[in-house]
Amino acid sequence: MTADHPPMATPGSVKPDPVLVVDGMQRSFGGIHAVDVDHLEIQRNTITSLIGPNGAGKTTLFNLLSGFDKPDRGAWHLNGGALIGIAAHRVARSGMVRTFQLTRSLARLTVMENMLVANQGNPGEGLRGALFGTWKASEAEARGRADTLLERFGLTHMEDEFAGSLSGGQRKLLEVARALMVDPEVIMLDEPMAGVNPALTQSLLTHITGLRDEGKTVIFIEHDMDVVQEISDWVVVLAEGRVISEGTPSDIASDRKVIDAYLGTHHGEKP
């Protein structure tokens, strides 16, 4: 919380305890403001959904926060530590990881090898250390954690299969499981339900709420408002790169600014 920003409403009117704070973040492409966020707080141990029409800047914001892109200006802090200028793999090591709308499993590696690549004890943060034994001291521990996560996500029976042979939904599960190898505090999920069949969707929802129940913070991009209503503690709405509204799912559902944005009638802040 900064002196320039009064305390904001939080889920359940709980005292604010932000794990992630964003201030003055901007990113432009060809003169278009893809992201223009004045101030945003993500509260600890909550599920926060990030919604908005196509082109609202949701994935760009994820890319900036996770170190996969650089802002034109602005700052953001995780547990009070500045993340600006930090490479993506070091952001992950600091406790914040993300998945992608299009899964990035390594298709020519097995499911288990995908998990081991993500191990936080892997020297040099690279594939060579994971696959060629330069981290023998931590190998047993890493495999044990991978086994536990694969069992949790129902992928144990596929640990020796190439990741490229998995279904789209299974690759989504693998990507979430792999992200958890570093035991992060904040997990950012980019449209985790996209292209997933109903049975696996329900499984993913259960896993997401389970992460919150274990004390982790989840931020996810989603277009399915039924999903947003079902599992979100807090909803942040972007339009044209800006936060136009935030609140509980019920608050957002009746917010005229949000309705206008989804209908394509939002053109910046109204008086």
LINURVEN-V421390 format. One record per residue. N is the residue number from 1. BURIAL is # if it has 24 or more other C-alpha atoms within 12 Angstrom, else .. D_CENTER is the distance of its C-alpha to the mean C-alpha in whole Angstrom. Layout:
# LINURVEN-V421390
n->N burial->BURIAL d_center->D_CENTER
n->N burial->BURIAL d_center->D_CENTER
This chain:
# LINURVEN-V421390
n->1 burial-># d_center->22
n->2 burial->. d_center->24
n->3 burial->. d_center->28
n->4 burial->. d_center->27
n->5 burial->. d_center->25
n->6 burial->. d_center->26
n->7 burial->. d_center->24
n->8 burial->. d_center->22
n->9 burial-># d_center->22
n->10 burial-># d_center->19
n->11 burial-># d_center->19
n->12 burial->. d_center->22
n->13 burial->. d_center->24
n->14 burial->. d_center->23
n->15 burial->. d_center->23
n->16 burial->. d_center->20
n->17 burial-># d_center->18
n->18 burial-># d_center->16
n->19 burial-># d_center->13
n->20 burial-># d_center->12
n->21 burial-># d_center->15
n->22 burial-># d_center->15
n->23 burial-># d_center->18
n->24 burial->. d_center->20
n->25 burial-># d_center->17
n->26 burial-># d_center->19
n->27 burial-># d_center->19
n->28 burial->. d_center->21
n->29 burial->. d_center->22
n->30 burial->. d_center->26
n->31 burial->. d_center->27
n->32 burial->. d_center->24
n->33 burial-># d_center->22
n->34 burial-># d_center->18
n->35 burial-># d_center->17
n->36 burial-># d_center->19
n->37 burial-># d_center->17
n->38 burial-># d_center->20
n->39 burial-># d_center->18
n->40 burial-># d_center->15
n->41 burial-># d_center->14
n->42 burial-># d_center->12
n->43 burial-># d_center->14
n->44 burial-># d_center->14
n->45 burial-># d_center->13
n->46 burial-># d_center->12
n->47 burial-># d_center->10
n->48 burial-># d_center->10
n->49 burial-># d_center->9
n->50 burial-># d_center->10
n->51 burial-># d_center->13
n->52 burial-># d_center->15
n->53 burial-># d_center->18
n->54 burial->. d_center->18
n->55 burial->. d_center->18
n->56 burial-># d_center->16
n->57 burial-># d_center->14
n->58 burial-># d_center->11
n->59 burial-># d_center->10
n->60 burial-># d_center->12
n->61 burial-># d_center->10
n->62 burial-># d_center->7
n->63 burial-># d_center->10
n->64 burial-># d_center->12
n->65 burial-># d_center->9
n->66 burial-># d_center->9
n->67 burial-># d_center->12
n->68 burial-># d_center->13
n->69 burial-># d_center->15
n->70 burial-># d_center->17
n->71 burial-># d_center->18
n->72 burial->. d_center->21
n->73 burial->. d_center->21
n->74 burial-># d_center->20
n->75 burial-># d_center->18
n->76 burial-># d_center->15
n->77 burial-># d_center->15
n->78 burial-># d_center->14
n->79 burial->. d_center->16
n->80 burial->. d_center->19
n->81 burial->. d_center->18
n->82 burial->. d_center->18
n->83 burial-># d_center->15
n->84 burial-># d_center->17
n->85 burial-># d_center->19
n->86 burial-># d_center->17
n->87 burial->. d_center->16
n->88 burial-># d_center->13
n->89 burial-># d_center->14
n->90 burial-># d_center->15
n->91 burial-># d_center->12
n->92 burial-># d_center->11
n->93 burial-># d_center->14
n->94 burial-># d_center->14
n->95 burial-># d_center->12
n->96 burial-># d_center->8
n->97 burial-># d_center->6
n->98 burial-># d_center->4
n->99 burial-># d_center->6
n->100 burial-># d_center->8
n->101 burial-># d_center->10
n->102 burial->. d_center->13
n->103 burial-># d_center->13
n->104 burial-># d_center->14
n->105 burial-># d_center->16
n->106 burial-># d_center->19
n->107 burial->. d_center->22
n->108 burial->. d_center->25
n->109 burial-># d_center->24
n->110 burial-># d_center->24
n->111 burial-># d_center->21
n->112 burial-># d_center->22
n->113 burial-># d_center->22
n->114 burial-># d_center->19
n->115 burial-># d_center->18
n->116 burial-># d_center->20
n->117 burial-># d_center->19
n->118 burial-># d_center->16
n->119 burial-># d_center->18
n->120 burial-># d_center->18
n->121 burial-># d_center->22
n->122 burial-># d_center->22
n->123 burial->. d_center->25
n->124 burial->. d_center->24
n->125 burial-># d_center->20
n->126 burial->. d_center->22
n->127 burial-># d_center->23
n->128 burial->. d_center->27
n->129 burial-># d_center->26
n->130 burial-># d_center->24
n->131 burial-># d_center->27
n->132 burial->. d_center->30
n->133 burial->. d_center->31
n->134 burial->. d_center->30
n->135 burial-># d_center->28
n->136 burial->. d_center->31
n->137 burial->. d_center->31
n->138 burial->. d_center->27
n->139 burial-># d_center->27
n->140 burial->. d_center->28
n->141 burial->. d_center->26
n->142 burial-># d_center->23
n->143 burial-># d_center->24
n->144 burial->. d_center->25
n->145 burial-># d_center->21
n->146 burial-># d_center->20
n->147 burial-># d_center->23
n->148 burial->. d_center->21
n->149 burial-># d_center->18
n->150 burial-># d_center->20
n->151 burial->. d_center->22
n->152 burial-># d_center->19
n->153 burial-># d_center->18
n->154 burial-># d_center->21
n->155 burial-># d_center->21
n->156 burial-># d_center->24
n->157 burial->. d_center->27
n->158 burial-># d_center->25
n->159 burial-># d_center->24
n->160 burial->. d_center->27
n->161 burial-># d_center->26
n->162 burial-># d_center->25
n->163 burial-># d_center->21
n->164 burial->. d_center->23
n->165 burial->. d_center->25
n->166 burial-># d_center->22
n->167 burial->. d_center->21
n->168 burial-># d_center->18
n->169 burial-># d_center->17
n->170 burial-># d_center->18
n->171 burial-># d_center->16
n->172 burial-># d_center->13
n->173 burial-># d_center->14
n->174 burial-># d_center->15
n->175 burial-># d_center->11
n->176 burial-># d_center->10
n->177 burial-># d_center->13
n->178 burial-># d_center->13
n->179 burial-># d_center->10
n->180 burial-># d_center->12
n->181 burial-># d_center->15
n->182 burial-># d_center->14
n->183 burial-># d_center->14
n->184 burial-># d_center->11
n->185 burial-># d_center->11
n->186 burial-># d_center->7
n->187 burial-># d_center->5
n->188 burial-># d_center->1
n->189 burial-># d_center->3
n->190 burial-># d_center->6
n->191 burial-># d_center->9
n->192 burial-># d_center->9
n->193 burial-># d_center->13
n->194 burial-># d_center->14
n->195 burial->. d_center->17
n->196 burial-># d_center->17
n->197 burial->. d_center->21
n->198 burial->. d_center->21
n->199 burial->. d_center->22
n->200 burial-># d_center->18
n->201 burial-># d_center->17
n->202 burial->. d_center->18
n->203 burial->. d_center->17
n->204 burial-># d_center->14
n->205 burial-># d_center->14
n->206 burial->. d_center->16
n->207 burial-># d_center->14
n->208 burial-># d_center->11
n->209 burial-># d_center->14
n->210 burial->. d_center->15
n->211 burial-># d_center->12
n->212 burial-># d_center->13
n->213 burial->. d_center->16
n->214 burial->. d_center->16
n->215 burial->. d_center->15
n->216 burial-># d_center->12
n->217 burial-># d_center->9
n->218 burial-># d_center->6
n->219 burial-># d_center->5
n->220 burial-># d_center->5
n->221 burial-># d_center->8
n->222 burial-># d_center->11
n->223 burial-># d_center->14
n->224 burial->. d_center->16
n->225 burial-># d_center->17
n->226 burial->. d_center->19
n->227 burial-># d_center->16
n->228 burial-># d_center->14
n->229 burial-># d_center->18
n->230 burial->. d_center->18
n->231 burial-># d_center->15
n->232 burial-># d_center->14
n->233 burial-># d_center->15
n->234 burial-># d_center->14
n->235 burial-># d_center->14
n->236 burial-># d_center->13
n->237 burial-># d_center->15
n->238 burial-># d_center->15
n->239 burial-># d_center->19
n->240 burial-># d_center->20
n->241 burial-># d_center->17
n->242 burial-># d_center->18
n->243 burial-># d_center->17
n->244 burial-># d_center->20
n->245 burial-># d_center->19
n->246 burial-># d_center->17
n->247 burial-># d_center->19
n->248 burial-># d_center->19
n->249 burial-># d_center->19
n->250 burial->. d_center->22
n->251 burial->. d_center->23
n->252 burial-># d_center->20
n->253 burial-># d_center->22
n->254 burial->. d_center->26
n->255 burial->. d_center->25
n->256 burial->. d_center->27
n->257 burial-># d_center->25
n->258 burial-># d_center->22
n->259 burial->. d_center->24
n->260 burial-># d_center->26
n->261 burial-># d_center->23
n->262 burial-># d_center->22
n->263 burial->. d_center->26
n->264 burial->. d_center->26
n->265 burial->. d_center->28
n->266 burial-># d_center->26
n->267 burial->. d_center->27
n->268 burial->. d_center->26
n->269 burial->. d_center->27
n->270 burial->. d_center->30
n->271 burial->. d_center->33
